[in-house]
């Protein structure tokens, strides 16, 4: 399970998320062969540090994992 919290405060916006990422390996038919856990960031600075993007769940854009 993923956790993501955001809160708007007078000082700015507060973002927090867990660091566990699930990576799945698929066969040619799209069936899951195996899954592993890795650590990574679910909060990204983009573009040129003018915005923050946070995500949980199946974070993919097209076929690219976040």
Secondary structure, DSSP 8 states (H G I E B T S, - for coil): ---EEEEEETTEEEEEE--EEEEEEE-TTS-EEEEEEEE--SEEE-STTS-EEE--SS-EETTEE-
